């Protein structure tokens, strides 16, 4: 059977072989020492530096193709492997190497009345399937975390980053081979046809967990089609609530950083809620600062009344992940009104309050449901590296089995271990 010039039988066999080899690799990773895994991570960082020119040459192919396709500036920014991005990937590899190895860690060992010793040991999940769009640095972050946590990984990036992802995978595999570790521990599916994703999602015999990262359409497709458990990195509709007791001098740089620093990433700000008691005073000042950075504001009726330069928002704007220099603004009656808005339009990614009122801050933390709830800080800090995980494989917006940035411990599970001296059950 052929589809668009692709032999589907051959494609299915190829992807099944990738998954089968990953399963075999995962079994071998379980017995790797922490020292050898760390050596591999340091070797990966060094090889990225040595192969920088090759990586950027392949990345330029993707950038040129992206420009031809009309990708936005924000999307091209996510795609680019600049020197600073490569340096950041190298730093992330070394940070992961420096982190404690969770594999084999035993917790809660207790002695039962019958003399049994019962505990729980951290073990790898097995084979992780990663489906993602645009950002090729995810290839390295995911591979690093999976290796340290003893998992094999099968990566399927978007067609817009295929040259970059293949180049990065080749560099990582070169490092693994140099230390006698199977390169099948890190594999990239080279076929960009969407049918490859469908086939990958049917490999429940070999792949233990699927983690999708990308737009809402991708997440929904994966969740509906997959035969394998899915841990969703859903869209990032992040909000800041400026409380009536906020320090407004503190609020403006926080909002600017959250929205403007990198508008094309999932922890960028997409909505600002302003308490009605300070809206007349603060909204004109905030608008002026945001407009200096090229941000287009889309506001509620009250916002437009206060600042006529704000464009009236359409119903479809609320709860949208713009990934661009656009921002929704709404004036709210009080904290309960802010909670109602967040419940309706948030995506359980990042929610933030700016306030000097301790009780309001504590109530916000307690009652808002998101993977990260923050007080007086940029939303951009909901990131594995910034929160001390070294790197992240994604930010889970579902609660099973992880919530928030997924680092090493989130890529493991726990099994019961039992020591006895001949006990039998009566």
C-alpha positions, -999 to +999 in steps of 0.1 A: +000+000+000+013+034-009+003+069+002+018+101-014+046+080-028+054+063+006+052+026+010+031+023+041+041-013+048+078-004+047+072+027+069+054+006+095+082-019+095+108+008+099+091+025+128+084-008+145+121-016+142+130+017+157+107+011+187+119-025+191+155-014+192+146+013+217+130-014+239+162-035+237+183-004+245+161+005+275+169-029+290+206-023+287+204+012+302+190-001+335+224-015+345+245+015+335+264+031+364+258+067+373+294+074+364+290+061+329+258+080+323+274+112+335+304+106+312+281+102+283+263+135+292+296+154+294+307+138+261+275+149+245+281+185+256+317+185+243+306+170+210+279+196+205+307+222+208+330+204+184+302+199+158+287+234+162+293+243+126+277+211+112+247+216+135+242+252+125+246+243+088+218+218+090+197+242+111+201+269+084+184+245+060+154+244+083+154+282+088+155+289+051+127+265+045+107+281+074+111+315+059+099+302+025+069+287+042+061+321+060+068+310+096+064+339+120+094+356+136+085+339+169+084+305+153+117+311+136+132+321+169+121+288+184+137+270+155+170+287+155+201+270+170+222+301+176+254+300+195+236+309+227+211+281+222+238+256+217+257+269+247+225+265+267+220+229+255+256+222+265+251+238+299+219+218+304+237+185+296+263+193+322+237+204+348+218+171+343+251+152+348+256+170+381+222+161+394+217+131+417+208+099+399+173+088+410+175+053+396+179+027+424+170+051+451+150+033+479+123+051+498+102+043+528+119+010+538+098-003+568+097-035+588+063-052+588+051-070+620+059-104+603+095-093+597+092-084+560+113-054+549+092-034+524+103-004+504+100+013+471+128+016+445+129+042+417+132+026+383+131+039+347+098+041+329+114+023+299+109+038+264+097+074+261+081+085+228+084+122+223+064+140+196+071+178+193+072+208+171+096+236+162+122+236+190+151+213+181+168+220+215+141+197+229+159+169+212+189+174+235+171+182+267+148+151+263+177+128+254+198+140+284+170+135+309+160+102+296+196+088+296+202+099+331+169+084+343+177+052+324+151+055+297+155+051+259+138+077+238+122+078+204+119+114+191+096+126+163+100+163+157+082+185+132+090+186+095+101+222+100+131+210+121+140+177+105+175+186+094+183+201+129+169+171+147+187+146+126+220+165+131+216+167+168+207+130+170+238+120+150+260+140+174+244+125+205+247+090+191+283+096+183+289+104+219+271+073+231+290+050+208+324+064+220+316+051+254+302+017+244+265+027+250+241+016+223+231+045+201+196+031+199+191+048+233+184+080+214+166+077+180+149+102+157+122+091+133+134+106+100+100+105+082+081+137+083+048+123+070+021+125+097+013+088+091+046+081+109+031+096+141+000+074+138+022+043+134+044+053+163+013+057+186+004+021+179+037+006+192+023-001+227+044-033+228+076-013+228+069+023+239+058+029+275+048+066+275+041+093+249+049+129+256+035+154+230+047+190+229+033+214+205+001+231+194-034+223+205-041+203+173-011+180+178-020+173+215-056+165+206-046+142+177-021+123+199-045+119+228-073+106+205-051+082+184-025+068+209-028+033+222+000+042+246-005+063+278-001+100+270+013+127+293+002+160+279+023+191+275-007+212+267-009+247+255+005+275+277-022+301+283-005+318+312-020+347+332-010+374+357-035+389+381-025+423+393-042+426+427-055+458+442-026+455+467+001+451+441+033+470+440+029+486+405+066+494+401+072+457+406+044+447+383+054+463+351+088+447+346+073+413+356+046+416+330+071+429+303+095+400+309+067+375+309+053+387+276+082+402+256+114+383+264+104+352+243+068+355+232+069+322+212+073+298+242+048+281+263+055+300+295+051+334+279+022+355+292-011+355+273-034+374+296-034+401+323-062+405+348-063+439+366-082+446+398-109+473+391-096+494+421-063+501+403-073+498+366-078+536+360-044+543+375-024+514+362-038+503+328-027+534+309+009+531+323+011+494+315-003+499+280+023+526+272+051+503+283+039+473+264+033+493+233+069+504+234+078+467+229+054+463+200+027+444+220-009+446+207-034+447+235-068+431+231-091+441+259-125+439+276-151+467+273-138+484+305-102+482+293-111+499+261-130+526+279-100+533+301-075+532+272-091+537+238-059+525+221-066+490+233-084+469+206-117+453+217-111+416+221-132+391+202-147+361+221-121+338+204-092+359+218-099+349+254-079+318+263-058+319+231-021+309+231-009+336+208+028+328+209+033+363+196+033+400+207-004+400+214-019+401+249-054+399+264-063+424+291-094+422+314-105+443+343-119+421+371-141+428+401-120+410+426-100+378+432-131+356+429-137+371+394-100+364+385-104+328+397-135+324+375-117+337+345-086+315+351-109+284+355-126+291+322-096+302+300-065+289+317-047+257+305-033+247+339+002+258+329+013+289+348-007+314+369+007+343+388-005+370+412+012+403+418+004+415+453+018+427+486-011+412+505+001+380+522-034+366+527-043+372+490-011+355+479-017+325+500-053+322+489-042+324+452-016+297+457-041+274+475-071+278+452-056+282+417-051+249+398-020+251+376+012+232+372+030+263+387+013+290+408+036+320+414+037+352+434+055+384+422+076+367+395+077+363+358+058+334+343+090+326+323+104+308+354+081+278+349+109+260+333+128+229+344+162+245+343+150+276+362+133+255+389+164+234+395+157+203+374+187+209+351+164+205+321+129+193+313+113+169+289+081+189+290+057+207+313+029+183+322-005+200+324-022+168+335-018+153+370-009+117+363+018+109+370+035+143+370+024+179+372+046+208+360+081+206+345+093+170+342+128+163+353+147+132+363+124+120+390+093+125+368+109+101+343+110+073+368+084+053+387+086+032+418+083-005+423+079-023+456+109-043+469+104-069+496+131-087+517+121-118+537+136-146+557+113-174+546+079-160+556+048-176+541+013-162+541-012-178+564 
